[in-house]
C-alpha cells in the first residue's frame, strides 16, 4: 500500500494534529484501567481490532486518492464487521483541495470524529477493552502517514500503543517492536513494516488466521 509520509504534512497541520491527538482520548469513555466484561470474548475483541485496522487503512487510502477499488476492499471488510456488531460507519469527510487540510480532516474523523465514535460504541456495547483495541488499531496505522524519525507525533502514538495495550495485558511481544522502533528513531519504512506485522500478529492472537 502506498501512502504519503509525514514529509507531505505541513508544520502547522502537524502541530494541530498533535494537539488533536493528545486530546482525543478525552472523547472516548475509557476508564484508566480497562474493564473486562464477561460478554467480550476473543472473537469480538479480534473483530474490534480488525474493524479499526480496516477502517483506518481505507481512510488513509481514500485520503491519498488511491483507486476506489482499493479503498473499497478495506472499507467493505470494515463494514461487514460493523454490521455484525450493529455499529454504523459514517462516510469519510469530503476531501479538501489542499492535501494537508485533507489529511487533517481524515485524522480528525478517525481519532475525534465519526470514526472514533465507532470505538466508543464498541466500548459501550462490550467493554473498554474492545474500545481500546479499536483505538490502537486506528492510531497505530496513523504512523504510516504521520511518523518521522524523532518527531513528537510518532512518540505520542507510541505512548498510546504502550499505555493502552499494557492496560489490557496484551503480550508485549505483539506490540513492543513498533514502540521500540519509534523511540529509537527508526526509518519510516521499518516502522511501516513493523506496524503491518503488529496488526497481523494481534489479529492472529485473537482470531488465528485472520491477520
N, C-alpha and C positions, 0 to 999 in steps of 0.2 A: 504494500500500500504506500502510495506517495502522498505525503502531506508536507506543507511548508514548515520550516523550523522557526525558532524564535528570531532568527535574523530578519524575518519579514514582519515582525511585530514591533511597532514603534515604541519609543521610551515612554511616552505619555500613556499609551494604551497598556503597556506592561505595568506601570505603576497603578493604573486604575484596576487592572486585573488582580494585582497583588492585594489591594485593599478589599476588593470584592471577595477574593479567595479567603482572606483572613476572617472576614465576617460571615461567610456563607454558612458555617456550621451553626450559627445562631438561628438560621432559618429552619433547621431540622430539629424535631422533637426527640433528640437522643439524650439519654441520661449520661452522667460522667462514666459510669460503669455499665456496660451493655447488659440489659436484662435478657435472660434466656427463657423465653416462653416455651411451654411444653409442646405447643402445636406446630412449632417450626422444626422440620427435620432436614436432613442433608439435601434432599431433593429440592425443597423450596429455597433453601439457602443457596444452593448452586444455581437455581433459577434466578434469584436476585442478582447474583454476580454476573451471570450471562446476560441478563437484561441490561444492566449498567454498561457492560462491555460493548454489546452490540449497538445500543442506542448512542453511546458516545462516539464509537467508530463511524456510525452513519452520519452523525452530526459533523464530525471533523471532515469527512469526505464531502459532504454537502457544502461545507464552508469553503473547501478548496476547489469547488466546481468540478468534481470528479464525474465521470459518466453516470447517468441516472441509474443504470442497471447495477452499478457497483454500490451506489448509495442504498438502493432498494434491497440488495442482497442482505445487508446488515439490518436495515430498518424492518424488513419483513420478519427476520428472526426475532427482533426485539418485540414487535407487535404480537407475534404468536405467543411469546412468553407472557406478555402483558395481558393478553386475552385470557390465558389460563388463570392469572392472578386477579382478573377482573379489575384491571387498572388501565386508565386511559393514557395514551401517549398523544400529547397535543403537537400540532405542526411546528416545525422549526420556524424561527423568525424569518421574515422577508430579508433577503440579503442586501445589505447596503452596498453602494457602488464603490466605496472605499474599502480596500481589503482589510486594513487594520480595524476599522469600525465593525466590519462584518465578523471578524474574529472575536472582538469584544462582545458582540451580541450573542454569538453562539456559546461563548464561555458563560455569559450570564444565564442563558437558557439552561445550561447543564448544571450549574452549581448554585443558582439562586432563583431561577425561574421555573417554567413549566416542567423542564426535565428533572430538576431537583425535587419537585413535588411528587414525582413517581417514587423516589426513595422514601419520602416522608409517609406516603400512603402505605408502602410495604412495612414500614416500622409500625404503623397503626394496625395493620391487618395481622401481622405476625409478631414481631418483636424488634428491638433495637438492632439485633444482630443482622437481620435482613436489610434494614436501612443502611447500616454501616457497610455491608458488603456491596450494596449498590453504589454508595457514595465513593468508596475507594476504587471500585472498578472504573467509575467515571473519571475521577480526579487523577488517577494514575495514567489513564490514557491521554490526559492533557499534557503530560510530559512530552508527548510526541510533537505537540505544537509549541509548547512554552519553554522547554528546557534549553538552557545554555549553561555551559560549564561555569560553576561558581556563582550562578545567578540566584537571587533571593527567591524567585518564584519556584525554581526547582527544589530548593531547600524547604520551602513551605509545603510543597506537595509530599516530599519525602517524610517530613514530620507528621503529616496527616496519615500517610500509609503506616508508619511505625506506630503511632499512638492508637489509631483505630484498630489495627489488626492485633496489637498486643492486648487491647481491651477485650477482645473476643477469644483470646488464647489461640489464635491461628499459628501453627508452627512457623517459626522464624525462617526455616529453610525455604519456605514458599515465597517470601517477600523481602528478606534481608539483602539479597544480591542487588535489587534495584536501589534500595536505600543507600547501600554502601557505594555503589557507582555514582550516585548523585552527590553524596557527601564528599567523595574523593575527586569530584570534577571530571568524571569520565566523559568520553566523547559522546556526542548526540547519537551516533549510530549504535554504539554499545548500549546506551541507555534504552534506546528504542527496542533493540532486540531483547534486552532484559525485561522490559515491560511486556512484550509479547509472550515471553516464556512464563513470566509470573501469571499472566492471565490464563494461559493454558494450564499451568500447574494447579492453580487454585480451583479452576473449573473441574479438573480431574480429581482433585481432593474430595470435592463434594459429590460429584457425579462422574464416576470413572468412565473415560472415553468420550466425554463431552467437550473437552478443550480442543 
